[in-house]
Amino acid sequence: MLFAFLLGSMPIAAAADCVPPERPFLPQSQEDMRAHADLLRSDFEGYIADIQDYFRCLDAERARAFQEAREVSEDYGRLVELLE
């Protein structure tokens, strides 16, 4: 019961804050591509910048999760030693 209480009080994973960008739309028709080239180029360049931010966010969350796992492992080691 205490374990469930502790789990319920933990913060939600920060990975949820890493929101992937929407994939840019590319028309099927070459004519439409040419007609909207500036807009499409802008959308694709924006996507490339946003996906890089997304990857950085995931990398930061991964580093945070590893640090947390290391701390939890140390805490568990202390618990095991205490209970022996």
DARA-V610327 format. One record per backbone hydrogen bond with DSSP energy under -1.0 kcal/mol. NH is the residue of the N-H (numbers start at 0). CO is the residue of the C=O. If there is no record, write none. Layout:
NH_CO / NH_CO
This chain:
4_0 / 5_1 / 6_2 / 7_3 / 9_6 / 15_12 / 16_13 / 17_14 / 18_16 / 32_28 / 33_29 / 34_30 / 35_31 / 36_33 / 39_35 / 40_36 / 41_37 / 42_38 / 43_39 / 44_40 / 45_41 / 46_42 / 47_43 / 48_44 / 49_45 / 50_46 / 51_47 / 52_48 / 53_49 / 54_50 / 55_51 / 56_52 / 57_53 / 58_54 / 59_55 / 60_56 / 61_57 / 62_58 / 63_59 / 64_60 / 65_61 / 66_62 / 67_63 / 68_64 / 69_65 / 70_66 / 71_67 / 72_68 / 73_69 / 74_70 / 75_71 / 76_72 / 77_73 / 78_74 / 79_75 / 80_76 / 81_77 / 82_78
